Amino acid sequence: MSDYILYPGCSMETGARAYYDSLKAISKPIGLNLKEIDDWNCCGATEYFGISKTPAYALIARNLALAAEQAANGTRKVVAPCSACYLNLAKADHYMREQPKLGRQVNEALAAGNLSYKPGSLDIHHLLDVIIYDIGLDVVEKNVVRPLKGVRVAPYLGCMVPRPDYDHRWSDHDLPVELDMLLKTLGADVVDYPLKTECCGGHMPQISPATAFEMLRRLISVADERDTDVMTTICPMCQLNIDGYQGEMNGFFGTNYHMPILFFTQLMGLAFGIDPKELGFGLELVSARNVLDAIGVKAPPETPPAPPRRPRKPEGLPMPTPLANPQIETLKKEVTK
Amino acid sequence: MTEALTISSTPVSDPKQIEDLTLLKEVASRTAGVSNLEMCIQCGTCGGSCPSAVEMEDTPRRLFAMLRAGMREEALKSNTPWICVSCYHCVVRCPQNIHIPDVMYTLKTMAVDAKLVQDSTAPDFSQTFVDMVEDYGRSFEIGLASRHYLKHFPLRLTNMVPMGMGMLSKKRMNLTPTRIKNMKQLKAILKRAKELEAEQ
């Protein structure tokens, strides 16, 4: 077993629950022993940097300091499954070294909470990096009992893992091959997807919807043109934008795309023969049942529909019966005359 | 004609007269890490690599030229930093290794401070997000989304219903925020960090 300190990040408990569920399911078979940072906080995503620099870095550094305390009696390797979380941790660590003044200020802020962090004392990785380069594809291959034969998967990494890549870990900034290799190991038919590291729009659906929809349209249409059955990603934000906003994007352009997107750990679990329900299948808004059908796995039942409303009593509430009105009767007779 | 002659006869021996780098230096010093902003050679690789450049009033190259020219108001009014999606395409291609998204973050902060922001949608979103993080230590999607959409996109709410209902019924959004245990510690750290930021 290899030990890692886990920084899950906020979305793993909410929007990307399928990612967390599937990560927990696959970690044992591949020998990944994850220990969560105790009382971690949000990394600030891409929002806090634009508000104020020192607080933004102090917010990230609290996690680094807590992780470093935990690392004192074990591994110093930190793994983040979320791309933004990974980049923020790596960036804070990198800039605190590159600019010692920032390092001093962040530590001065941390001191107010009785914490400190010496930059460079942790080794920060993204989950895909750990699986490819630490665990190894041979270990992954040994666990494959249900190859994803005939499933056309488009590997989609998004921006923040292969770039800026401070430690030069990835094979390429624009077209890295790591995710393709993993999918091949799972037996999938890997789509040659040229937009694999293009941006999903990030927070643009909340800021400039037209910009966001155009960015999503590019990603989805190119995957669709290449007969993709399912896209797979390594980032909660990418998954949310392509899955969650696809309906609104279709409405915006008058298109009718149906492009499911799953986390790569869900596909790993599927190939490992794990029950799709344990892997968070069915949590996606654009259904990926086609993937399960293609390899002959029974799909978990859809979210049960709301229970039908209690049928109304046919007689309804007791109402007074209208009394015979002689005046109306005479009026009716006059009208019909 | 006389005007042209006057310009051409301006002495150029004193570099201070032709270049005022105060703004450029201020932006660089407020940016995290070593920004290399003053190293820009105006090649335009950044704008050419940018997936959202079409929406920008100024490409990053032009914006950096504006900073060098000391055009404070014009640069801080530009929508460019707010359109940047932090995809880092420009960063890995920049021959001068300029930390472009980090410069954009600095310009956002400066534009808010100088009250020169033209469209409040993006800064409001960031501020709402940060407010939630400062209150709970975690992000809180449904609180953020409802506050933001009601203010900025009320007409989009009907289009959002299927997604919102889907996210809620699949329990991909929590109705109540999650709070970290040691909120007191985080608040103390952020309070001190804000003081340090203000001192600069």
Interface residues (C-beta under 8 A of the other chain):
Chain A: C10 S11 E13 T14 G15 A16 R17 D39 W40 N41 C42 G44 A45 T46 E47 Y48 F49 G50 I51 S52 K53 T54 P55 Y57 A58 L59 R62 K91 H94 Y95 E98 Q99 L102 Q105 V106 E108 A109 L110 A111 A112 G113 N114 L115 C159 M160 R163 P164 D165 H173 D174 E198 C199 G201 G202 H203 M204 Q206 I207 S208 P209 T211 M215 G244 Y245 G247 E248 G251 G282 L283 L285 T303
Chain B: R30 T31 A32 G33 V34 P51 S52 E55 P81 W82 I83 V85 S86 C87 Y88 H89 V91 V92 D102 M104 Y105 T106 K108 T109 V112 T121 A122 P123 F125 S126 Q127 F129 V130 V133 G137 R138 S139 E141 A145 H148 Y149 F153 R156 N159 M160 P162 M163 G166 M167 S169 K170 K171 R172 M173 N174 T178 I180 K181 N182 Q185 L186 A188 I189 L190 K191 R192 A193 K194 L196 E197 Q200
